């Protein structure tokens, strides 16, 4: 299985809860038979206990050592 991590920053046209942009990761998984699945990981500051950095580190760790 191949995991690809895509980081994004999207600016808001109007600040939301003190934030001027939304940052996160789009994740694609490609199986050996060619099937592809997509997901998103985008913790929101102040609402999530996880940080964007910790989420990215966890995904990269899983990418290096898949179960």
PyMOL commands that set and color helices and strands:
alter all, ss='L'
color gray80, all
select helices_A, chain A and resi 52-64
alter helices_A, ss='H'
color red, helices_A
select strands_A, chain A and resi 2-16+19-30+36-41
alter strands_A, ss='S'
color yellow, strands_A
deselect
rebuild
show_as cartoon
